[in-house]
Amino acid sequence: MIRKEKARVDVYGERFRAREHLLSPRLALVAGWINENREAVMEHTAMEIAAQLNTSDATVVRAIQALGFAGLRDLKQTLEHWFGPAISSGDKISSTVNVLTSDVNSSIDFVLEGHQHTCDVLSEPANRYAMAQAVALLSEARQVAIFGIGASGILAEYTARMFNRMGLPATPLNRTGIGLAEQIIALQRGDVLVMMAQKSAHREGQTTLREAKRLGIPTILLTNALDSRFSKEASVVIHVPRGGEKGKIPLHGTVLLCLEMLIVSVASTSPQRSIKSIKRINELHRGLKPGKKST
């Protein structure tokens, strides 16, 4: 979520720094996790926070109360005030279309400028180096898992399909709830994870990253949030601007641009595998045409 800029008093941060030395190790662990994962806390129950830290929900509540809050609800209200009002998807669309004022040329320029900026950033030396690192990992992968939820889930599906066409086994991780768990369970050592994620440390991304870390699976992150928790834990970070600054709607085509760079680069590093796979797909397709007799 993009937050409106405003003068903010960090009540939680001040209390945490002032009282951290008074907390027991277990309570300090909980308080520290909350301090580093504030957006996640807004969407979690005490039991869900406890599950993140292998502790009890009672311990989570005691840690919150030790910092002077009545409970989790009081803490969330304080954090909400610190964050400021969130800009919703509806706000972003309204902000964008109001600025463009039904001008087709302005709309075209908005999209073109967003993509041009992304092209400039992706072509910078740091991103070229990150891309090369990512391709090296993908070329040696047993399987590629592509994580993305919401609109990014469609990109994950497309990318998995293209990698499969090139002879590199791939699977999307694009569901939520039990559906995502059923996808994650297929991960194995030797896989590589490609993740599309921004600032919000949502539980789907955190759960996927934890499992990848447990299995020793390297993570390639495509993001515009270079200071996010996901960025800190990823093996390779590729900076992908999305054109959503100042409350405007983000562009998903910029992420697709980066994904297709990865797809083509991986195909070019193993041309024989790619050509063999495409030829076999075409052979299978010919066998599926109407009127084809089986022998």
N, C-alpha and C positions, 0 to 999 in steps of 0.2 A: 504493500500500500504506500502511496505517496502522501506525505503529511504536509500540511500547510505550515510555512515557517512562522514562528512566533517566539516571543521571549518566553523562556520556560524555566521553571524552578524544578530542579531534579530532587524532589523530596526523597524518593527511594534511595538514590545514590548518596545523598548526604547522610541519611540514617544508616545506610550500610557501612559507609566508611567510618562513621563515628562509633558504631557498636560492634563491628566485625570481631575485634579483639576480645569482646566479652562473650561471644558465642562458643558453644561446644563445637568440636570438629564437624559433627554431623549437621548441626544447624547452620554452621558457616558454609558447608558444602551446598546446602539448599539455597541459602541466601545469595551465594555467589552465582549459582546457576540462574536464578531469577534475574540477577543483575545483567547477565550476559545474553539472556534470551527473553527479553521483555515482550516482544510481539508474540512469541509462542505462548507466553503466560496468559495473554489476553484470551486465547482460544482454548486453554487447558483447564481441566478440573484439578483439584488437589490430588486426586487419585492418579490422574494422568501425569502430573508433575512427579509424583512419587515413583511411578513406573520408570521414568527417565533416569532416576537416580538410585534405583534399587533400594528404596526406603519406604516408609509408610506415609499415608496421607496425614496422619496425626503429626508426624514429624514436620511435614511441610507447613501445616497450620501453625505449629509452635514456632518455627523459624520466622514466619510472617509476623506473628504476634510479638516475637522478641525484638522486632524492629519498630514496634509501636503501632502496628495496624490491627484493627479489630479482627480481621480475617481476610480471606482471599478476595471477597467482594470489595472490601474497602481498598485493598491493594490495587485491584483492577481499576477502580474509579480514580485512584491517584495516578496510575500509569496512563489512563485515558486522557486525563487532564494534561499530563506531561507531553504525550504524543500530539495533542491537539486534534481537531476534527479530521477524520480521514476523508480523502477524496475518493468517492466511489466511482465505479465504471460509468454510471450515468452522468456524474459530474464531469468526468473526462470527456465523454462524448459531447455534452452540452458546451463545455469550454471550447472544444475543437471546432464544432460546426458553427458556433456563434462567431468565432474569429474569422472563419472562412466565408461566412455570410453568403452561402449559396453561390459562390463564385467558383466555377469549374476550374479556371486556371489556377486559382489559389489552392484548391484541393489537389490538383496535379502537382503543383510545386511543393506542397507540404509533404507528399509521399516521396517525390523525387529527391528532395533535399534530405529527407531522413535516410533514404537509401544511399545517397551520395556520401553523407557523413559516415555511415557505417562502412562503406567501401574504403574511405580514407583511413578509418581507424583499423580495419582489418588488414590493410596493407602496410601498417607501421611495423618496424623491425621486431618489436616485442611480441606482437600478435603473430607475425610470421614464424617466429621461433616457437611460440606456444603451439601453433598449428603443426609444425614439424614434429614436436614432441608427441602431440596427440596422434598423428598419423603413424608414428613409430609404434606406439602402444596398440593401436587398432590393427595394424598389420600383423601383429603376433598374437592377437586375441583368439581364444577358443570360440567365443561368442561375444557379441556386443549387445548390451542392454541400453535402451534409450529411454530415459525418464523425462516425462513431461505430463502435467495435468492441465485440465481446462483446454484452452485453445492450443497449448503446446502439445497436448496429447495427440492431436491430429498430425502435428509435425513428427512426433515420435513414431506414429504408425507408418507414415510415408518413408521416413528414414530407415526404419527396420526393413521395409519392403525393398528399398533400393540396395541396401547392403546385402540382403539375401540374393538379389538378382546378380550381384557382383561375386557371389560365391562365399561371402562372409556371413555365417549364421548370425542372425540378429533377432531380437525380440523387443517389443515395446513394454514399458512400465508406465501405463497411462490410465490406470483405474484408481479408485479410492476405496477405503474400507477393506473388507475381506477380499474384494476383487484384486486389489493391489497386493495384498499378502499372498494370494495365489500366484501372482506373477513373480514376486520377489523370490519365492521358494525355489524357483528354477535356476537361480544364480549359482554358479560354481566357481571354484578357484580356476584361474586362467582366463576368466571373463574380463571385459573392460566396460565400465559404466560411463555413458555420455548423459550428462544431466543439464536440463534447461531449468534454471531457477533464478529468482531475483532476490530481493532483500528479505522478504518474510520467511522466517525459519519454520515453515509449516511442518506438521507431523509426518506427512507423506514423504517429504524430502529427507527429514531427519531419520526416519525409520529405514529408508532405502540406503542412506549413507552409512548408518550403523552396521547394516548387514554386509555392505560392500567392504567396510573396514574389517569386520570379523573374518571375512573370507580372503582378505588381502587383495581385493579387487581395486585397481587404480581408477580414479574418477576424473573425467574430463568435464569441466564446467563451462557452459556458455552463459554469460551473464553480463548485465550492465551494472551490477552491484558488486564492485570490487572489494568492498569492505564488509561483506556479509559473512555470516558464520559458514555458509556453504563454501565461500571462497577460501576461507582459512583452512578448510579440511580437504579441499580438492587437490589432486596430484598435478593437474594442469588447468589453468584458468585462461579462457579466451574471452577478451573483452568485446561484447557485441552490443553497441548502442541500439536503442529501440525507438528513438524519436519521440518518447513520451514525456519529455521535460516540460516543466511548468504546467502540469496538470493536463497535458494533451493526451489523446489516446495513443497507446504504444503500437508500434508496427511489428507484426509477426513475420513479415517478409524478410526483415533484416536477419532474423535468426535462421530462416530457411536458407538464406544466402550463405551463411557460415556452414550450415549442415551440408549443403551441396558441395562446398569446397572440400569438406572432409571426405564425402563420398567419392568424388572424382579423384582426389589425391590418393586415397586408399586403393582405388581401382588401378591407378597408374603404377603403384608400387608392386602390384601383383597382376600384371597384364594377362599372363597365361591362365591364372585362376579365373579372372573376370571373363575372358573370352570363352573359356570352356563352359562356365556356368551359363552364360547367355545362349550359347549354342545348344546346350542341353534343354534349356527352357523352351527354345524354339522347336526342338524336336518333340518335346512333350505337347506343345501347343498344336503342332500339326496332327498329332494323334487324337486330339480332342475335336477336330473339325467335323462338322456333320457329314455323314456319308462315308467316313473312314471305317474300313472293315478291319476287324481284329483277326490275327492269324494264330 
